[in-house]
Amino acid sequence: MPLDLLMFAGLIGCILLGFPVSFSIAGVATVFAFLGWAAGQMDITLLGALGQRVFGVLTNDVLIAIPLFVLMGVVLERSRVAEELLETMGRLFGGLRGGLGVSVVLVGALLAASTGIVGATVIAMGMIALPTMLRNGYNPRLASGVVCTAGTLGQIIPPSTLLIILSDVMSNAYQQAQFEQGKFTVETISVGQTFAAALLPGLTLVGIYIVYVLARAFLVPADAPPADTSEPRPDLTAIIGAIVPPILLIVAVLGAILGGVATPSEAASVGAVGAVLMAGYRNGAPTSLILLGAAALLLLAVAAGLAPVRLQRSDVTVIGWVQGALYTGLALAGVAAILASLARMARIGMLKPALTSTMTVTAMIFATILTASIFSLVFVGLGGEERIEQILTAMPGGPTGALIFCMALVFVLGFFLDFVEITVILLPLIVPVLILMGHDPVWLAILLAINLQTSFLTPPFGFSLFYLRGAAPPEITTGHIYAGVAPFIALQLVGMAIIWLMPAIATWLPAAIF
């Protein structure tokens, strides 16, 4: 077998044996680099490009948004947003057949757009919603499947780390494809375009899940009976109090990106600051100070955008100095509110775990991206890029056949590999060829995003399955979880088919905005 294919097989083998992913990727790449050099199949001087690749990853403006979005999600998860949403939605929809399942899906969508962290969402709903569903007579398989699947919406509904990494990979692949076509004035794909493209497909999946839950409750009433209605339905104040804060944060972050007001990293910082203020507000920081600081920061953002002032210029007028003083006062009010929130978070023991969790997740993602650069460099040096191109161009059915093969390959690898590994190792090899075959890169990105989201549900290594297994009550078995997600995996495939047949769902919004 050629060294490039052996290298890929060796990587999968090491990961399945349980070695840490980043060490597996770097170790396999190093071993095969020297094997290729010894066999005369690779020029070892190619490894001299590693320094530039590492520097490029660490200075990538797009990837800077990842730790900020992770921090936003972790802080929101620890400030009881999920609990309040689940309780309110459960009381609102619980009286319907299948109502609790619908409420879990809707809460999953809201948490996806505000936190974007699959593990936190699945664990929170597994500990809160799942026991409630079981107490009300829900089929354990249906309840497990709904919780698992709703938790994975954080990967397709923006903002999400998957979409940020995917947009960077797709942009690089799109530029590579244009260079190979002889174009030197190249177009790129921004994070904003990817977020806009994923919004309607994500909501389409939410609709598919809700239709399935309601249809199953109608056809098999015993699987999803109405909940105990002894608790009163929430009033308008309770609904607004639970739903409006996360929605405001979603609008601030996504609105800033989609409206072109802020870059992804700037919008992510807005989200992180908003999450910190919300956590302080919910956990006993001075309410008036938090509200004043939030209003001051909002006013500062609007005013500085409409009437910027540059005090370093020599022709600053008196009005300019007054503006500068006013903006400084607004900034100080915002800083005071942030410091009060951080102090409160530290006092109740929330700040340190949130920062530790953020650093852990960020380190894992960046370690995988950096080591994948080594792997892809060696793989290309061994001739793997040409082999991939030969395989895809030889597929029966032309561009459609090649795309079906690639989607099937990503789906199968999702049973064994994490979405980050598939995104940064496999996609840079196959996407340029698919784009050269004529596939729209934005539409292709969303198809791949839904496919990668499915990897969280596919046994034996789907992360959502592990998260729920750890959080589920004792009466839920692993068999219940595996059987429960099976219909939702099929629904994911239905969602992919809908986007395939109706590409405008993915391409209309980014075309309209950008």
Steps between C-alpha positions, in 0.01 A plus 500: 500500500635852419639696794237777480212253544693309769550830680125570509426145618771530766343819635155341535657196666688710758186699587292183538767357730437792734811713452446875549386644168755779462793273586365236261476748212849648555662162575359325193600796280857501635544123458370500142705809410819311582369180337424695183843665510673162549298349213574793273130594473516834684724805511567549871570873448122546471491493880675836493159653429370392842607821674304713256195275536504521879545877488212526251265303728589696814456837327181408315242770573212257446623244753547768770120493537505137624614556863266798533197303380600209725525737799157643417348153489666376819398808700139478380490127574617563857259789560188278494364626167426142387313411819275805485426452128417131544273562797311782327463322165396176669216678683403684180475200264476207743120473481518392133565146385870507419518847655796422726693365199420816304615717790832310517558556126418873528723542805776313314467747211512803733799363691668413169477861386615639836751248638593277206651235732361153433630332815361764735159497331464121495612463862269780621198358319593145598498598867191723490270416209557125470379410854195724446415325172538157661279599797230602255505164323717569196653205318864487627631457146311803366598714800868406464497564126336842534746616768806373308393650170381836634838537670687462169322801345784709644719379212276616213321805641744794513712601674687170536862390506427249221383776266799722585753221429303389194484850354878533530556161334246571223646846434851357461370219277301748287808717451709193410240393244498848344881504475488165322248651257750775421317773692724729704232747612335251730179509701478373857233360730457694824373378834203733453405327175527157663291612799235647269497185286458275806215694660206377287629139472537494880143620544391244238647224717317642803175486302568141388562389860182671627287347222642155583431535874142622443434232235628225729292634787195495273563151360624340826342704783663284769848609387448871570197568724403847627689610809349538845333842490486552877755781466354820356597616152765773516374855465633745245750647747656159571521417128663835419741467793616157383512555124584866440855515654647218287314629192646848554846346517433298183381812316802700620752237386341375178362842410845655528653234274221471242450877490868557428536717810766282663746227408442152650765557768348838592150350513633212709644748749158669514347160575757422770447837671121458473521152654711631789251781567209257481674263743560784744139617470366150570735429791463800725724775361354853550205507258502874439873500424470208256206657316672840492825345371320296232309810384822705499684244287210476256479880472878520455495245219222685314641850560858410409375342178284796401730779622858376551754733657879491457666696779851444360428733206629859518173651378274364776229750590348572840203287401743217427652526848152499655415189298823338615421575865147363458626181333761455774228529766286241322800266470580538871138421593518186286834396652360550851206270419730235353731511803200471735376196309844337500538566873163340568584202279830455685327525839251221423766275343385535138785696341792258542316190367367702205850622406648153549235341280554768234875442496457122484260508204703765317827311551340180366371673188822686421719197572296301248517780240877543542583130484265459203719751315794261547290205385368670186850624407643147518195351326540743210875429492427128461276570200170462686345813347541367145363161606188660652446694179538185291252308718238775486530569128474128429171469691201395285235772477743791459478787752184358661656156543814654649294705746292197603823304560650782710183546706485124563869500600449789746189328640687170558805672650261678737442165672866499610647852481420840652364780279818707551721217373282441193478874428869584520643174360262365237311804370805698379580199278159441342331843495724671238431214256124521563502877443698455178227257390249785522339466845404826671739542799241657735240231429772234532606642839148462641458144371830410666401683821180295535696183422760587764225583751372145451836367629389604850214249481656199325611214727736380630695826544234771464579762765135576576448134586784514753378828648148366548623166634682689776206727585201269451311343793574131577187367324634625163726234348756531223262298283226758556735778391625320186148398397369849577744685273452262202185675366666840546804390301254414221343847545845655463532320166155632404621851587809454281280377216274807530801737486638298206174524304425860604840675512332842532435420868876531554593753232216756504576680829878547449434617143240749627717636783845493340 
